[in-house]
Amino acid sequence: MEDKNPSSDTIIFLGTAGARFAVTTQLLASGGLWLNLSGTEILLDPGPGCIVQSTKRKLRADKLSAIILSHRHLDHSADVNIMVEAMTQGGYKQHGWLFAPADALDTEPVIFSYLKSYLEGVEVLKEGKSYSIGNVSFATPIRHIHPVETYGMLFTTAEHAFSYIADTRYFDGLCHSYGGELLIINVVLLEPKPPIDHLSVPEVKRIITELKPKVAILTHFGMTMWRAKPWEIAQRLSEETGVKVIAARDGMRFELSQLDNSQG
Ligand SMILES: [Zn+2]
């Protein structure tokens, strides 16, 4: 699908399901985020169904410049192999990059070795590093607290900066690592549920209050979140924090140009 304005920044939510039960039942779709940033297309966290959700929306994998995995968990990486195959036109066109933490690539790689040769290259994500893809740069400021090696990202395009806070337990220093006009947060839980290493609504409220983005988008909902109606929670958080909070919907398309008109 050709974007009318190649310099515009767009995020498409291929799915909004998070963690085991919401994903295995496909009560909500899963599949990650499709980013079109200053004309560079990037796929983030291709969970189960990414190939279905993306082709259904006529998104062209051969236009992707990179696939990024925040971590190796199935709901973030299940479709990485098929998406590499699609990005490289079945391996006929060596093309694109894969970014992933070391533990997604080392002892038990999430990607088949024969598919790796289809790529231009693989880059290992590390704490405190920055990377560039086409017209976009992104940083992985801090290692999250999650059962496997996990990073969130701070993206910078020609016109915008936004953060993606991937799966993590809440910890001091999480907020300070992120910023930008837009915050996308994976919020699996309604209430904290130790020892589960996922964010819950009260913690997300704290993060939004501290970072004060122009807009915050909640996604990656677990069952407790879904039952509590994420759009109602988003409404309540908007009132409580003074920040515009949106609950993502399957297939939702967010234009970052919307941020240019809203007040900070
Ligand atoms: Zn996870």
Residues whose N, C-alpha, C, O or C-beta is under 5 A from the ligand:
A	BS01	ZN	H73 D167
